């Protein structure tokens, strides 16, 4: 007897609809997976047991990444059916690949399902870098950069990428990665940028020095988005070299605990910048309140010799456009710098 309507099936259906305009192939895989889950009660029960709210826990995206990971490893039949190798995979071939994956690659898929999505979208550096330039212009000081929810730490090195947005450009023209966006508005500040110290945390960081972790990170990118995959591979090359040279790693830690330890290390002569991108909505309300309280207390003690900034690339609410905002102390003024596409493909800069 097919599975009746359930939160898991609803999550797969909704994610398929969201993917349709952005990633038609991912949408198809989720639709075929939805049909398979209706028929396979054992698989339905296993995936449903992963989370009380499968949509919030992104179970469908974990499943999609697990299948993509099989393809990226060159395993068959997935490598032949997933982009860029697939031309027109039939529904029947996708159905067989999905059911076969659960039967023959069960442990690999269960491992993938146990890990939350880690896209670490490096295109967001196209917005974060101008935000750091804004802080540098306001303070005239070297920055101590702290990133929350950093995944593999790719955006922690946003100043090591080339930025070329048509109306303005910044950074090393020989960088392995050039970021471009549809830029609207005036260019950001041209102030000198010096990052004296940088550190980051994530509850489950991706260790780029571990074999296969770069490939696992790539699995979370939708298979029919080759530009994003190419951008990730170039960013991995840059970030890996930077982390090795600087001896910087992403710490495995909760955001509030990490911030508490880092704020104790603030020193005169540096502007401390707390930065994060599209991670705030995934934190619990208690941890959000803890971070807000810490920043308010540290801000109250900030002065011109040791200023504090909070740079956020976040939607003000789910399904709303992303805003790049910066709150600055002393003073506590919170300023809108730009409105952005969620992956920073389009940036409307409003700060002057």
C-alpha positions, 0 to 999 in steps of 0.5 A: 500500500503506498505511503499516504501524505506525510511531512516527508513527502510534502518536503520533497514536493515543495523542494522540487517546486522550488528547484524547478526554475533554478535546477530542472534536473534536481527538480526531476530527481526529487519528483522521481524520489517522491514517487519512489518514497510513496511506493517504498515504505521501508525507505520512507520510514528511514528518511522520515525518522531523520527529522521531525520536520523534514523540510527544516532539516533539508532531508530532501537536499541531503538525499539529492546531495547523496545521489550527486556524490555517487555521480561525482565519484564516477559510480554507475549508473549515476555518473551516466545519468547525472549532468554533465553526462546525461543528455535526456535521462528517461523517468524510468532510468532515473527511477531505477537509479534511485531505487538501486542507490538505496539497495546497493549504496545504502551505507553511503546514502545514510552517511550523506543523510546524516550530514546537513547541507554545506554549500558554502556558496562562494559567490556570496563573497562578491557581497561580503568583500564590499562589506569589509571594504565599507568597515575598513573605510569607516575605521581606517584600521586592520580587521580581525575577522570572525565568521560564523557558520563558515562551513569550509571557510571559503568566504573567509578568504574573500579578499584573495579572490578577484572581483570584477563587476563591470563598473568596478574591480578589486583584487589580484587579477591572477587569482584562480577565481574571479567573481562577477555579479550584476552590480547596480549602484555606486561602487563600494569604498576604495579604502585599503583593506588589511585583514590582520587576523581571521578565524571561523567556526561551524558546528560541522566544518568541512576539513579541506585537508581531508581526502574527499571533502572537497568532492562532498562539498561539491555534491551539495551544488545542484548537478545542472549548475556547472558555473557554480561547480567551476566556481567552487573548484577554483575557490577550493584551490585558493582557500586550501592554499591560504589556509595551509599558508596561514595555519587557519582552520574552521573550528568545530564549535557552536556560534555563541560559544565561539563568539564568546571566546573570540570577543575576549581577544579583542585588542586596540588597533584592530576593528573586530568584524563578526560576519555570517551569510545565510545561516542565521535562520538555521540557529535556535532562538536561544543562541540567536539571543545569546549572540545579540546579547554578546554583541550589544555588551561588546559594542557598549565597550567599543571605542575608536581604538577597538571598534566592532562591526557586525556584517550580515548577509541574511534574509530578514525573514524566510523567503525574503530578499537577502540584505547585506547589513552592517551594525557598527560600534561605538554608536550601534548604528545599523545600516543597509549596505545592499540588497542581493540575490541569495547567491549574490548573482545580483547586488544592488549597492545602496551605501555611499 
